[in-house]
Amino acid sequence: MKALFDLSGGLSAALAGIVRVLIALMIIIVISDVAMRNLGFRPLSWAISVSEYILMYSAFLPMPWLVRTKGHVFVEFLRNAMPSGARNVLEKIVYLTCIILCLYLGSIALTSALDALATGDYETRTFDMPKWAVFLPMIIGFFLSALEWLRYLLGFDTLYNLNPLEVEGL
């Protein structure tokens, strides 16, 4: 199981790295589009659509990395007010809830992608993009996030061993 979680962690880090590159690319595209407009040239007609897709990919692909690195926002005041045994139970409930939500949303995205693949649907904007590609980052993000939450549930790590003052600005 540890090997699976190590693989998931490596893949999550790689996806986060890809998103960093995509965001840099989006910045270059937006600057180029604005420069073209201001210099009197024809703007890049595809720039807005590409930027929108990059933003969508940027929302879902780094999700598992954020789970692994404890980068999501969470509130501990209720948990800290509980006795130790109740804290452990609440922690497991949180992990299980996150797993269920990720698997549910991932399955919806997978079903939608398979349907789009079967029907050959395209997302039509300034260029055509296969609709399954719109759902792909959701599938990857939710299923890998579920795996990361499972890592917490099985006790390989805990989400709650951070001092918020030490990791501010992670």
ZIJOZI-V940216 format. One record per residue. RES is the residue in one letter. SS is DSSP state (@ for helix, = for strand, . for the rest). Layout:
res=RES ss=SS
res=RES ss=SS
This chain:
res=M ss=.
res=K ss=@
res=A ss=@
res=L ss=@
res=F ss=@
res=D ss=@
res=L ss=@
res=S ss=@
res=G ss=@
res=G ss=@
res=L ss=@
res=S ss=@
res=A ss=@
res=A ss=@
res=L ss=@
res=A ss=@
res=G ss=@
res=I ss=@
res=V ss=@
res=R ss=@
res=V ss=@
res=L ss=@
res=I ss=@
res=A ss=@
res=L ss=@
res=M ss=@
res=I ss=@
res=I ss=@
res=I ss=@
res=V ss=@
res=I ss=@
res=S ss=@
res=D ss=@
res=V ss=@
res=A ss=@
res=M ss=@
res=R ss=@
res=N ss=@
res=L ss=.
res=G ss=.
res=F ss=.
res=R ss=.
res=P ss=.
res=L ss=.
res=S ss=.
res=W ss=.
res=A ss=@
res=I ss=@
res=S ss=@
res=V ss=@
res=S ss=@
res=E ss=@
res=Y ss=@
res=I ss=@
res=L ss=@
res=M ss=@
res=Y ss=@
res=S ss=@
res=A ss=@
res=F ss=@
res=L ss=.
res=P ss=.
res=M ss=@
res=P ss=@
res=W ss=@
res=L ss=@
res=V ss=@
res=R ss=@
res=T ss=.
res=K ss=.
res=G ss=.
res=H ss=.
res=V ss=.
res=F ss=.
res=V ss=.
res=E ss=.
res=F ss=@
res=L ss=@
res=R ss=@
res=N ss=@
res=A ss=.
res=M ss=.
res=P ss=.
res=S ss=@
res=G ss=@
res=A ss=@
res=R ss=@
res=N ss=@
res=V ss=@
res=L ss=@
res=E ss=@
res=K ss=@
res=I ss=@
res=V ss=@
res=Y ss=@
res=L ss=@
res=T ss=@
res=C ss=@
res=I ss=@
res=I ss=@
res=L ss=@
res=C ss=@
res=L ss=@
res=Y ss=@
res=L ss=@
res=G ss=@
res=S ss=@
res=I ss=@
res=A ss=@
res=L ss=@
res=T ss=@
res=S ss=@
res=A ss=@
res=L ss=@
res=D ss=@
res=A ss=@
res=L ss=@
res=A ss=@
res=T ss=@
res=G ss=.
res=D ss=.
res=Y ss==
res=E ss==
res=T ss==
res=R ss=.
res=T ss=.
res=F ss=.
res=D ss==
res=M ss==
res=P ss==
res=K ss=@
res=W ss=@
res=A ss=@
res=V ss=@
res=F ss=@
res=L ss=@
res=P ss=@
res=M ss=@
res=I ss=@
res=I ss=@
res=G ss=@
res=F ss=@
res=F ss=@
res=L ss=@
res=S ss=@
res=A ss=@
res=L ss=@
res=E ss=@
res=W ss=@
res=L ss=@
res=R ss=@
res=Y ss=@
res=L ss=@
res=L ss=.
res=G ss=.
res=F ss=.
res=D ss=.
res=T ss=.
res=L ss=.
res=Y ss=.
res=N ss=.
res=L ss=.
res=N ss=.
res=P ss=.
res=L ss=.
res=E ss=.
res=V ss=.
res=E ss=.
res=G ss=.
res=L ss=.
